[in-house]
Structures are given as structure tokens and as C-alpha cells.
Amino acid sequence: MRRSCLSLGLSILAGSATACSGLNVQETIRGADNFARIGAALTLLAAFISWRLRRTPALFVCLVSVILHPSWTISSISGDCGFTKINATLLLGIICGSTLFRDVLRRVRA
């Protein structure tokens, strides 16, 4: 049991550490870049909505997310073909969306 858990952990680490190579690499990189650009636009939209609703915590979180967005801070050319960029975009989207959703619910209740 212990050996199988260790081999599973090592295979996960080895899979995430592989370099970007193989067929259709350029399409994968372009897809990651496009996904991050759409995520940045949605994060900017969330910041605009929170500004219009005058929700200061959500506006702060969304603006910081726009400034530090993976679309322009993480490269997809070297490394893992942009999978880190995709995961970071998803994480920031979830953080911005949940903060905005929480603030909108607070406004509806008040």
C-alpha cells in the first residue's frame, strides 16, 4: 500500500514536471493564451460590476486580480505549455467570482 502511494505521488510529480513537447504544441500554447485572455476580460468585467455596485471588497480583490492576472504574468511558451496559466486563471476567476457573489448577496440581504 505504501509503495503504491509513493509511486502514485512520484508519477503525479513527474507528470507535472514534464517539458512542453509533442504534437500540436503551438495549438496548446495558443489555447492557453486565449483562455487566459478571456479570463482576464471576465475578471475586468467583474471589477466593473463591483465598481458599479459600489462593493469595495470585491472591487479591491478584482482589481488586484486584474493587475496580477496570469494572462500577462505567466508565460506559456516555456515549461508546461500553459497549464499553469490555465490553472491560475481558473483560481483567480473563482476567487473574484466568489467575492463578488458574496458581496452581492450581502447587498440583497441589507
Buried (B, 14 or more C-beta within 10 A) or exposed (E): EEEEEEEEEEEEEEEEEEEBEEEEEEEBBEBBBEBBBEBBEBBBEBBEBBBEBEBEEBBEBBBBBBEEBBBEEBBBEEBBBBBBBBBBBBEBBEBBBEBBEEBBEEEEEE
